[in-house]
Amino acid sequence: MSGILDFLKGLGPARLAAMGAMAALLIGLFSFIIVRATAPQMVPLFTDLTLEDAAAIVSQVESQGVSYELGVNGRSVLVPQENVHRLRMTLAEAGLPSGGGVGYEIFDKTDTLGATSFVQNLNRTRALEGELSRTIRSIGRIASARVHLVIPEKQLFQRDREPPTASIAIKVQGSLSNGQIRAIQHLVATAVEGLEPSYVSIVDERGTLLASGTGDKEGLAGGSSLDERRSTMETRLRQQVEEILNNVVGTGRARVRVAAEINYNRKTETQELFDPDGQVLRSSQSKEENASSTNGEDTVSVGNQLPNADAAGSSAGSKDASNTSEEILNYEISKSTVTEIYEAGGLERLSVAVLVDGTYTTNEDGTQTYQPRSREELEQIATLVRTAVGFSKHRGDTVEVVNMRFVEAPLSDFADGEGGLFDFTRADIMKFAELGVLFVITVLLLIFAVSPLMKRILAKDEEAKAAIEGSGVQMLPDGTLVAESPAQVEGIVGEMEAVPTEIPTAEWIEDAKMQAALHQSSIQQISEMIEDSPSEAVNIVRGWLNEAA
């Protein structure tokens, strides 16, 4: 301990202060690194919260005794990673987050005994709007949604009734397809009694009208739905072709584009066909007439009254007879009436373009060599594509398969199981980056700050000794400089960058010289006594040695 104390005294107060400041800085830096390395990793519990949900979630987290942080202007809550799943289950049991809307739980928190029918109907509408908002937010790409319902009151003795309407405001992450917009319309329409999908209007956060909600049912079969049908058909055919080609040429080594021509005209055609060979007797009518007349003398005699008088007297006059027959037949001709309605959206023509890459062989040096595909292989691919899309030559469909080299060569496959050790998440990468930055700062501080300062402190004594030896100034064991004049001491102090508090005076120097002279005279007397009596000196030394032993 005496050696350490002497060393510290020899350093001086200035160097001790510098070393203390550096030690405090290093202790603070390493403490910060240790705290950051051992601190729990904070991950988002919920994001994009309303202020009401954020306050309720913070209250629940505090009751669980878990530390938390707020971010994004209080709209996100961050908790330690090991507590995320447990807190989410606990908050889900409490019905949080509610999404800033009120669902059917509104009836659990109110006293319905004294509520009027108006309040009950209003709460029912609010609950239905809140539940629909939650359901719409569960759809992908929709961040938030608000639903407003207008449900007319039912009145007695009213024949005409206004239909219910709905308006939806949504915040979209990206864009929605026509199919998703129609899905939202039908979702809301089937949840509200009497609501038609055509009376649901949708607006996004940019004020873009996605669905008008004017009740125009023509729009469901109009141009927009036909475009959607064409796009859906093209996508379905493209996926079918790509699924086949991925197994033949490799994943990502084929590009397929399908163009379908749709008939946008709606036509109604009615035909009446008569079959002359299909005659059927419907009714028949026959008529037959027989007539006879005789011209003779109009006299009465005995001969006319006798039997067979006509035969006898026929020769006397003229006789006429006539027969008439008539037949009417009514036939029914078979007739067929055909009414054909050609709806819009029929496929008129189909065009398919397929671009395939060639094959690659790996050389011994690791480079890849491109080889084009043969004509027979391209023809086989074209046959597969024609079969997959339902090729029709009568319709005028075309299928083109072209082999060209892609810009990017195929990536080599990784070995099974390789890379499992290095499957880091984004949070792990950020943690490693933070630790790496702290480590680099520590190394730079040690190299450029601590090391030069320590070298400078330890080299003070050697520089001071070298300066004293060349200037004729003496240094006493307690570190005091002694010289003939104060100017020499000040020069040495300037080189040492440490000015002593007191400079020795001339009187102190004279006293030191007198004490040195006394010591020297005493040593001279002892040496003379040893020269005069060497045996006695030897005996004295032997006695000292025996006492020490």
Backbone torsions as a table, in degrees:
resi	resn	phi	psi	omega
1	MET	NA	-36.8	178.8
2	SER	-63.6	-36.7	177.2
3	GLY	-65.4	-40.2	179.0
4	ILE	-66.3	-40.9	179.7
5	LEU	-65.3	-41.2	177.7
6	ASP	-62.5	-38.6	179.1
7	PHE	-64.9	-42.9	179.0
8	LEU	-66.4	-38.5	176.8
9	LYS	-64.5	-36.1	179.8
10	GLY	-70.0	-23.3	179.8
11	LEU	-70.2	-34.4	-178.8
12	GLY	93.6	158.5	-177.7
13	PRO	-66.3	-34.5	-178.2
14	ALA	-65.8	-46.0	-179.4
15	ARG	-70.2	-34.8	175.9
16	LEU	-63.4	-39.5	177.8
17	ALA	-64.7	-41.4	178.9
18	ALA	-64.4	-43.7	178.7
19	MET	-64.7	-38.2	177.5
20	GLY	-64.6	-41.6	178.1
21	ALA	-64.5	-42.1	178.9
22	MET	-65.2	-40.5	178.2
23	ALA	-63.2	-41.7	178.4
24	ALA	-63.7	-39.9	178.5
25	LEU	-64.1	-43.5	179.6
26	LEU	-66.4	-40.9	178.5
27	ILE	-62.4	-41.5	177.9
28	GLY	-64.4	-41.0	-179.4
29	LEU	-65.3	-48.2	-179.2
30	PHE	-67.1	-33.3	176.0
31	SER	-64.2	-41.9	177.5
32	PHE	-62.5	-42.2	179.6
33	ILE	-64.1	-43.3	-179.4
34	ILE	-64.7	-41.5	-180.0
35	VAL	-64.5	-43.0	179.8
36	ARG	-67.2	-36.0	-179.3
37	ALA	-71.6	-34.8	-178.4
38	THR	-94.0	-5.6	-178.9
39	ALA	-70.7	144.6	178.9
40	PRO	-66.4	143.9	-179.7
41	GLN	-78.6	121.4	-177.7
42	MET	-89.9	126.8	179.6
43	VAL	-125.2	155.9	-178.9
44	PRO	-66.4	130.7	171.8
45	LEU	-84.0	-51.0	173.0
46	PHE	-145.2	147.8	178.4
47	THR	-126.8	164.0	178.3
48	ASP	54.3	50.9	-179.3
49	LEU	-93.7	155.7	168.7
50	THR	-79.0	162.1	-178.2
51	LEU	-63.7	-34.5	178.8
52	GLU	-65.6	-45.3	179.1
53	ASP	-65.8	-39.4	180.0
54	ALA	-62.4	-43.0	179.0
55	ALA	-63.9	-41.9	179.8
56	ALA	-66.9	-39.5	179.9
57	ILE	-67.8	-41.9	178.4
58	VAL	-61.6	-39.7	178.2
59	SER	-62.9	-41.4	178.5
60	GLN	-67.0	-40.6	-179.9
61	VAL	-65.5	-40.8	177.7
62	GLU	-63.7	-37.3	178.2
63	SER	-66.8	-24.8	177.0
64	GLN	-83.3	-7.2	-179.9
65	GLY	72.1	32.0	-178.5
66	VAL	-109.3	135.5	176.8
67	SER	-71.2	150.6	-176.7
68	TYR	-149.6	164.4	175.1
69	GLU	-137.0	149.1	177.7
70	LEU	-106.3	142.0	179.5
71	GLY	-142.5	168.8	178.3
72	VAL	53.3	56.5	176.9
73	ASN	57.6	37.3	177.7
74	GLY	78.3	10.1	-178.8
75	ARG	-97.2	1.6	174.9
76	SER	-138.0	147.1	-178.7
77	VAL	-121.0	127.8	-179.6
78	LEU	-113.5	135.9	-179.8
79	VAL	-134.1	165.2	175.7
80	PRO	-57.4	147.1	-173.1
81	GLN	-63.3	-35.1	-177.4
82	GLU	-72.2	-11.1	-178.4
83	ASN	-107.2	2.6	-172.8
84	VAL	-64.2	-54.7	-173.2
85	HIS	-66.0	-39.3	179.2
86	ARG	-64.2	-42.0	-180.0
87	LEU	-68.0	-37.0	179.2
88	ARG	-64.0	-40.3	177.7
89	MET	-67.1	-39.3	179.2
90	THR	-64.9	-42.6	-179.9
91	LEU	-70.7	-33.6	176.8
92	ALA	-65.0	-35.1	176.6
93	GLU	-65.8	-32.1	178.1
94	ALA	-85.3	0.6	178.4
95	GLY	79.5	27.6	179.4
96	LEU	-116.2	145.9	-6.3
97	PRO	-78.8	149.0	-179.5
98	SER	-88.0	-6.6	178.9
99	GLY	79.1	14.7	178.7
100	GLY	78.1	2.3	179.0
101	GLY	-120.8	167.8	-178.5
102	VAL	-110.7	128.5	178.0
103	GLY	-101.7	-151.5	-178.6
104	TYR	-70.2	-6.8	176.3
105	GLU	-70.4	-6.9	177.3
106	ILE	-62.7	-27.8	179.9
107	PHE	-79.5	-12.6	177.7
108	ASP	-84.8	-16.1	-173.3
109	LYS	-110.8	1.8	-177.4
110	THR	-120.0	155.5	177.4
111	ASP	-92.2	109.0	-175.6
112	THR	-85.6	-1.5	-176.8
113	LEU	-68.0	-43.3	-178.1
114	GLY	-103.1	13.3	-178.7
115	ALA	-82.0	141.3	178.5
116	THR	-81.5	169.1	178.8
117	SER	-65.2	-33.6	178.3
118	PHE	-63.0	-44.4	178.9
119	VAL	-65.3	-39.8	179.2
120	GLN	-63.3	-43.8	179.0
121	ASN	-65.7	-39.6	178.4
122	LEU	-64.7	-43.3	177.5
123	ASN	-64.4	-36.2	177.8
124	ARG	-64.4	-42.6	177.8
125	THR	-64.6	-42.7	178.2
126	ARG	-62.0	-42.7	179.7
127	ALA	-64.4	-41.8	-179.9
128	LEU	-65.9	-40.5	177.1
129	GLU	-63.6	-42.7	179.3
130	GLY	-64.3	-42.4	179.4
131	GLU	-66.2	-39.8	177.5
132	LEU	-65.5	-37.6	177.7
133	SER	-62.5	-43.0	178.3
134	ARG	-63.8	-40.0	-180.0
135	THR	-66.3	-41.4	-179.5
136	ILE	-67.2	-36.0	179.0
137	ARG	-67.0	-20.2	178.1
138	SER	-75.2	-10.2	177.4
139	ILE	-78.5	141.9	179.6
140	GLY	-61.3	149.4	179.2
141	ARG	72.9	1.8	178.3
142	ILE	-108.8	115.9	-177.7
143	ALA	-84.2	-42.9	-179.9
144	SER	-149.9	160.4	-178.6
145	ALA	-154.3	146.7	174.0
146	ARG	-131.9	136.9	-175.6
147	VAL	-122.1	134.8	175.9
148	HIS	-124.9	126.4	-179.0
149	LEU	-113.4	139.0	174.1
150	VAL	-120.5	103.6	-177.1
151	ILE	-113.4	108.9	-179.5
152	PRO	-63.4	149.4	178.7
153	GLU	-75.0	143.9	176.3
154	LYS	-80.4	129.5	-179.1
155	GLN	-124.8	146.6	178.3
156	LEU	-76.1	153.9	176.5
157	PHE	57.5	38.8	177.8
158	GLN	-123.8	118.9	-176.4
159	ARG	-83.4	-50.4	-179.1
160	ASP	-93.0	132.0	-177.9
161	ARG	-127.4	138.2	177.9
162	GLU	-72.7	136.4	-178.8
163	PRO	-75.6	150.9	175.8
164	PRO	-67.9	152.0	177.8
165	THR	-132.7	161.8	179.7
166	ALA	-146.1	145.4	176.0
167	SER	-130.9	136.7	-174.3
168	ILE	-128.0	130.8	173.6
169	ALA	-114.2	122.8	-175.0
170	ILE	-125.6	153.4	173.0
171	LYS	-112.2	117.8	-170.0
172	VAL	-107.4	139.0	171.8
173	GLN	-98.5	90.5	-175.8
174	GLY	109.4	-128.2	-179.8
175	SER	-145.3	155.0	179.5
176	LEU	-107.1	142.7	175.8
177	SER	-81.6	167.6	178.9
178	ASN	-62.6	-35.0	178.0
179	GLY	-64.6	-39.8	178.2
180	GLN	-67.7	-37.0	177.7
181	ILE	-64.2	-44.4	178.8
182	ARG	-67.0	-32.7	177.8
183	ALA	-64.1	-40.0	177.7
184	ILE	-65.1	-41.2	178.4
185	GLN	-60.2	-47.6	-179.3
186	HIS	-69.2	-32.8	178.1
187	LEU	-62.0	-45.7	179.9
188	VAL	-72.0	-38.0	-176.7
189	ALA	-65.7	-39.1	-179.1
190	THR	-76.5	-13.5	178.9
191	ALA	-90.4	-14.2	-178.5
192	VAL	-116.4	130.4	-177.6
193	GLU	-66.8	127.6	176.2
194	GLY	80.0	3.3	-177.8
195	LEU	-89.9	131.6	177.6
196	GLU	-96.4	146.6	179.1
197	PRO	-59.6	-28.2	-179.1
198	SER	-72.8	-10.8	178.5
199	TYR	-102.4	19.7	178.0
200	VAL	-110.5	117.1	178.9
201	SER	-102.2	144.0	-177.1
202	ILE	-130.9	133.1	178.9
203	VAL	-132.8	138.8	178.3
204	ASP	-93.6	-177.4	-174.7
205	GLU	-70.0	-18.3	177.9
206	ARG	-88.6	1.3	-178.8
207	GLY	82.7	13.6	179.4
208	THR	-82.0	130.3	179.7
209	LEU	-80.1	113.4	179.7
210	LEU	-92.0	-31.5	176.8
211	ALA	-146.4	131.0	-172.7
212	SER	-74.6	-40.5	-178.5
213	GLY	71.2	27.2	-178.8
214	THR	-86.8	-2.0	-179.1
215	GLY	85.1	12.5	-179.4
216	ASP	-81.5	103.8	179.9
217	LYS	-75.8	-14.4	178.1
218	GLU	-65.1	-28.6	-177.8
219	GLY	-65.7	-24.2	179.7
220	LEU	-69.2	-25.0	176.9
221	ALA	-116.0	15.9	-176.8
222	GLY	-85.4	-157.0	-173.9
223	GLY	-65.8	-37.4	-176.2
224	SER	-64.3	-42.0	179.8
225	SER	-69.9	-32.2	176.5
226	LEU	-66.9	-40.0	175.0
227	ASP	-62.4	-40.0	177.5
228	GLU	-64.0	-41.3	178.5
229	ARG	-63.4	-41.6	178.3
230	ARG	-64.0	-44.3	179.5
231	SER	-63.6	-39.8	178.8
232	THR	-65.0	-40.2	178.5
233	MET	-64.5	-44.6	179.3
234	GLU	-63.4	-41.1	179.7
235	THR	-65.2	-42.6	-179.3
236	ARG	-63.8	-44.8	179.0
237	LEU	-66.2	-38.7	179.1
238	ARG	-64.6	-41.8	179.2
239	GLN	-65.7	-37.0	177.8
240	GLN	-63.5	-44.1	-179.1
241	VAL	-68.4	-43.4	-179.9
242	GLU	-63.8	-36.0	178.7
243	GLU	-63.1	-37.0	178.1
244	ILE	-73.3	-44.4	-175.0
245	LEU	-70.7	-29.2	178.5
246	ASN	-61.5	-31.2	178.1
247	ASN	-81.3	-10.6	-177.4
248	VAL	-103.7	-52.0	-176.5
249	VAL	-102.0	-7.2	-179.4
250	GLY	106.1	153.7	-179.1
251	THR	-67.2	128.2	178.3
252	GLY	78.8	5.4	-179.1
253	ARG	-102.7	18.6	177.0
254	ALA	-145.5	142.0	176.9
255	ARG	-122.9	127.7	-175.3
256	VAL	-123.7	133.5	174.4
257	ARG	-131.7	133.8	-177.6
258	VAL	-121.9	131.1	177.1
259	ALA	-121.5	118.8	-179.1
260	ALA	-112.4	133.0	176.1
261	GLU	-98.3	121.0	-175.4
262	ILE	-107.6	141.4	176.2
263	ASN	-84.9	116.4	-178.5
264	TYR	-90.6	0.6	-177.4
265	ASN	-90.8	141.1	175.9
266	ARG	-111.6	124.4	-171.9
267	LYS	-132.1	140.5	176.1
268	THR	-120.7	126.9	-175.7
269	GLU	-129.4	130.7	180.0
270	THR	-122.5	131.4	-179.1
271	GLN	-128.9	140.5	172.8
272	GLU	-117.0	121.0	-175.4
273	LEU	-115.7	129.1	177.3
274	PHE	-110.7	135.0	-179.2
275	ASP	-108.0	108.2	-178.3
276	PRO	-69.3	-23.2	179.7
277	ASP	-83.0	-9.4	-178.7
278	GLY	-100.8	54.1	-179.6
279	GLN	-81.5	140.1	179.4
280	VAL	-132.4	128.5	179.4
281	LEU	-70.5	118.3	-176.9
282	ARG	-93.1	-42.3	179.1
283	SER	-156.8	154.6	177.3
284	SER	-138.2	146.2	-178.2
285	GLN	-139.7	122.0	-178.5
286	SER	-114.6	142.2	-178.5
287	LYS	-141.9	127.1	-177.9
288	GLU	-132.9	129.5	-178.6
289	GLU	-126.3	133.4	175.9
290	ASN	-121.6	128.8	-179.2
291	ALA	-136.6	140.5	176.5
292	SER	-140.8	148.8	-179.8
293	SER	-146.8	145.7	-178.9
294	THR	-128.7	135.6	178.7
295	ASN	-113.3	114.6	178.1
296	GLY	-142.1	-175.9	179.9
297	GLU	-74.9	135.7	-176.6
298	ASP	-92.9	67.6	-179.0
299	THR	-124.6	158.2	178.1
300	VAL	-113.8	122.3	-179.6
301	SER	-142.2	174.4	179.9
302	VAL	-66.6	-30.5	-177.4
303	GLY	-71.3	-32.4	-179.3
304	ASN	-73.3	-20.7	-176.8
305	GLN	-90.7	-11.3	-178.7
306	LEU	-79.2	156.3	175.1
307	PRO	-60.5	151.4	-177.5
308	ASN	57.5	33.7	-177.4
309	ALA	-74.7	-26.9	-178.7
310	ASP	-68.0	-42.4	-179.1
311	ALA	-65.2	-35.6	-178.1
312	ALA	-74.3	-32.4	-173.2
313	GLY	-103.8	10.0	-177.3
314	SER	-70.5	-26.4	-178.2
315	SER	-74.8	-10.4	-176.6
316	ALA	-81.1	-26.2	-179.1
317	GLY	-127.5	-175.1	-179.2
318	SER	-105.4	148.6	-175.7
319	LYS	-131.2	130.0	180.0
320	ASP	-119.8	140.8	178.9
321	ALA	-139.8	140.7	-180.0
322	SER	-143.9	142.8	177.5
323	ASN	-123.4	130.9	-179.6
324	THR	-129.8	129.4	178.2
325	SER	-128.8	136.4	-177.2
326	GLU	-138.1	133.4	-179.8
327	GLU	-133.0	129.6	180.0
328	ILE	-117.3	121.1	179.2
329	LEU	-114.7	127.5	177.3
330	ASN	-109.0	119.7	179.9
331	TYR	-106.2	147.9	176.0
332	GLU	-109.4	123.4	178.7
333	ILE	-90.3	129.5	-179.6
334	SER	-67.3	138.4	-178.3
335	LYS	-137.7	139.2	177.0
336	SER	-127.0	135.8	178.7
337	THR	-111.8	122.8	-177.3
338	VAL	-119.2	124.1	175.9
339	THR	-117.4	117.3	-178.9
340	GLU	-114.2	131.1	178.1
341	ILE	-115.1	116.6	178.5
342	TYR	-97.9	104.4	179.4
343	GLU	-74.4	154.4	177.5
344	ALA	-70.8	149.2	178.3
345	GLY	110.9	6.3	178.2
346	GLY	-71.4	147.7	-179.5
347	LEU	-79.1	120.8	179.4
348	GLU	-94.0	-43.4	-175.5
349	ARG	-157.1	148.9	-176.8
350	LEU	-130.0	130.7	178.4
351	SER	-126.4	130.4	-177.8
352	VAL	-127.2	127.6	177.0
353	ALA	-117.3	127.2	-177.9
354	VAL	-124.7	124.9	176.3
355	LEU	-115.4	119.9	-177.9
356	VAL	-118.7	147.3	176.8
357	ASP	-85.9	163.4	177.9
358	GLY	-82.9	-162.3	178.7
359	THR	-106.2	155.2	-178.6
360	TYR	-127.0	137.3	175.5
361	THR	-118.8	137.8	-178.7
362	THR	-93.0	124.8	178.8
363	ASN	-81.0	177.4	-179.6
364	GLU	-66.4	-31.5	179.8
365	ASP	-83.6	3.9	177.3
366	GLY	94.0	-8.0	178.6
367	THR	-79.0	154.5	-178.4
368	GLN	-107.4	135.4	-179.4
369	THR	-110.2	131.5	-177.4
370	TYR	-87.7	138.9	176.2
371	GLN	-134.5	126.7	179.0
372	PRO	-69.6	158.3	179.5
373	ARG	-83.3	152.5	-177.9
374	SER	-76.8	163.7	-179.4
375	ARG	-67.1	-36.0	178.6
376	GLU	-63.6	-40.2	179.8
377	GLU	-67.3	-38.9	177.2
378	LEU	-64.8	-36.2	178.7
379	GLU	-68.1	-37.2	176.2
380	GLN	-65.1	-39.5	177.4
381	ILE	-64.3	-41.4	178.4
382	ALA	-62.4	-37.9	178.1
383	THR	-64.1	-42.1	177.6
384	LEU	-62.5	-40.5	-179.1
385	VAL	-66.5	-41.9	179.5
386	ARG	-61.6	-41.1	180.0
387	THR	-68.7	-36.9	-176.6
388	ALA	-69.7	-35.6	-175.8
389	VAL	-94.1	-3.2	-177.7
390	GLY	72.8	55.4	-176.3
391	PHE	-62.4	136.0	178.0
392	SER	-131.1	116.0	178.4
393	LYS	-71.5	-32.6	179.0
394	HIS	-65.5	-33.8	179.8
395	ARG	-77.7	-15.3	179.9
396	GLY	89.0	25.1	179.7
397	ASP	-69.3	151.7	178.5
398	THR	-131.7	142.3	176.9
399	VAL	-133.9	121.8	-179.9
400	GLU	-121.2	127.9	177.8
401	VAL	-119.0	119.1	-176.5
402	VAL	-122.0	137.1	177.5
403	ASN	-105.7	115.9	177.0
404	MET	-139.4	155.2	-178.2
405	ARG	-80.2	133.7	177.1
406	PHE	-79.8	156.1	179.2
407	VAL	-67.6	-42.2	-178.4
408	GLU	-96.4	128.9	177.3
409	ALA	-77.4	155.4	179.4
410	PRO	-64.9	143.3	178.7
411	LEU	-79.7	145.4	177.7
412	SER	-71.8	142.3	-179.2
413	ASP	-74.9	143.1	176.9
414	PHE	-82.0	151.7	177.9
415	ALA	-68.2	153.8	-179.3
416	ASP	-65.2	131.4	178.4
417	GLY	85.8	-9.9	-179.1
418	GLU	-78.2	138.8	178.6
419	GLY	90.6	-2.6	178.3
420	GLY	-66.2	-30.4	-179.7
421	LEU	-72.3	-22.2	-174.5
422	PHE	-109.9	26.4	177.0
423	ASP	-83.7	82.0	-178.7
424	PHE	-95.3	146.4	174.1
425	THR	-84.3	173.1	179.7
426	ARG	-65.2	-36.4	178.3
427	ALA	-64.9	-39.4	178.2
428	ASP	-64.9	-40.1	180.0
429	ILE	-64.5	-41.6	178.5
430	MET	-65.9	-35.5	177.7
431	LYS	-66.0	-44.4	178.5
432	PHE	-64.3	-38.4	178.7
433	ALA	-64.0	-41.2	178.9
434	GLU	-64.1	-45.3	178.1
435	LEU	-64.2	-37.2	178.2
436	GLY	-64.0	-41.3	178.1
437	VAL	-63.6	-42.4	178.0
438	LEU	-64.3	-38.2	178.7
439	PHE	-66.0	-41.6	179.1
440	VAL	-64.6	-41.6	178.5
441	ILE	-62.6	-40.5	179.1
442	THR	-63.7	-45.0	-180.0
443	VAL	-63.1	-43.7	179.3
444	LEU	-64.1	-37.6	179.0
445	LEU	-66.4	-40.2	178.3
446	LEU	-67.0	-37.4	-176.5
447	ILE	-75.6	-46.5	-170.7
448	PHE	-97.3	-9.0	-178.4
449	ALA	-121.8	-55.6	-174.1
450	VAL	-72.7	-47.3	-176.0
451	SER	-61.5	-48.7	177.8
452	PRO	-62.1	-36.7	-179.5
453	LEU	-67.0	-41.8	179.1
454	MET	-66.3	-39.9	177.1
455	LYS	-63.0	-39.2	-179.2
456	ARG	-68.0	-39.5	-179.9
457	ILE	-68.0	-44.4	-179.1
458	LEU	-70.5	-25.1	-179.9
459	ALA	-85.7	-0.9	-179.5
460	LYS	-64.3	-45.1	-176.1
461	ASP	-64.2	-42.9	-179.6
462	GLU	-65.2	-41.3	178.4
463	GLU	-65.7	-38.6	179.7
464	ALA	-65.3	-42.3	179.5
465	LYS	-63.7	-42.6	179.4
466	ALA	-64.6	-39.0	178.9
467	ALA	-67.5	-37.0	-179.1
468	ILE	-71.0	-41.1	-179.5
469	GLU	-63.0	-31.4	-178.2
470	GLY	-90.6	-3.8	-176.5
471	SER	-112.1	-4.6	-178.9
472	GLY	78.8	12.4	178.8
473	VAL	-95.9	138.1	-179.7
474	GLN	-100.6	147.7	176.9
475	MET	-117.6	123.3	178.4
476	LEU	-75.2	163.1	-178.6
477	PRO	-57.4	-28.2	178.7
478	ASP	-83.7	6.4	176.8
479	GLY	91.6	4.3	-179.1
480	THR	-81.7	136.7	178.6
481	LEU	-90.2	135.4	-180.0
482	VAL	-124.9	126.5	179.2
483	ALA	-145.7	170.3	-179.0
484	GLU	-73.0	-27.6	-178.7
485	SER	-139.5	151.2	178.2
486	PRO	-62.9	-24.9	-179.1
487	ALA	-63.4	-38.1	179.1
488	GLN	-65.7	-41.1	179.5
489	VAL	-64.6	-40.2	179.4
490	GLU	-65.3	-36.6	177.9
491	GLY	-64.0	-43.5	178.3
492	ILE	-66.1	-38.7	178.7
493	VAL	-63.9	-37.1	177.7
494	GLY	-63.4	-39.1	177.9
495	GLU	-69.6	-33.9	-179.8
496	MET	-82.0	-9.2	-179.8
497	GLU	58.4	35.1	176.3
498	ALA	-151.1	111.4	-178.4
499	VAL	-90.9	125.3	178.7
500	PRO	-69.4	158.3	-178.5
501	THR	-72.8	-30.6	-178.1
502	GLU	-133.5	138.1	176.3
503	ILE	-102.4	129.0	-177.5
504	PRO	-58.1	136.0	178.2
505	THR	-86.6	172.9	-178.9
506	ALA	-68.5	-34.6	179.8
507	GLU	-65.6	-41.7	179.3
508	TRP	-64.7	-34.7	179.3
509	ILE	-68.4	-39.6	178.8
510	GLU	-64.9	-41.4	177.2
511	ASP	-61.4	-41.1	179.1
512	ALA	-64.1	-37.5	178.6
513	LYS	-67.6	-39.7	179.4
514	MET	-64.1	-41.8	177.9
515	GLN	-66.3	-34.2	177.6
516	ALA	-68.0	-39.2	178.7
517	ALA	-65.0	-37.8	177.8
518	LEU	-65.0	-43.4	177.6
519	HIS	-61.2	-40.0	-178.7
520	GLN	-67.7	-39.0	178.6
521	SER	-67.1	-36.3	177.6
522	SER	-64.7	-42.3	178.7
523	ILE	-64.8	-36.2	-179.8
524	GLN	-66.3	-41.5	179.0
525	GLN	-64.0	-41.7	179.5
526	ILE	-63.8	-41.5	179.6
527	SER	-64.9	-37.0	178.7
528	GLU	-67.6	-38.7	177.8
529	MET	-64.2	-38.0	178.8
530	ILE	-66.9	-37.9	178.2
531	GLU	-67.2	-35.5	-179.5
532	ASP	-74.8	-38.9	-177.2
533	SER	-129.1	78.8	-177.3
534	PRO	-70.6	-34.4	-178.4
535	SER	-66.6	-41.6	178.8
536	GLU	-64.1	-37.9	178.1
537	ALA	-63.6	-39.1	179.7
538	VAL	-65.5	-41.6	179.4
539	ASN	-64.1	-40.7	178.0
540	ILE	-60.7	-43.0	-179.2
541	VAL	-65.5	-39.1	178.5
542	ARG	-64.5	-39.5	176.7
543	GLY	-61.4	-40.0	177.3
544	TRP	-62.5	-39.5	179.8
545	LEU	-65.9	-40.7	179.9
546	ASN	-66.1	-40.2	177.9
547	GLU	-63.5	-38.9	178.8
548	ALA	-67.2	-36.3	178.8
549	ALA	-68.1	NA	NA
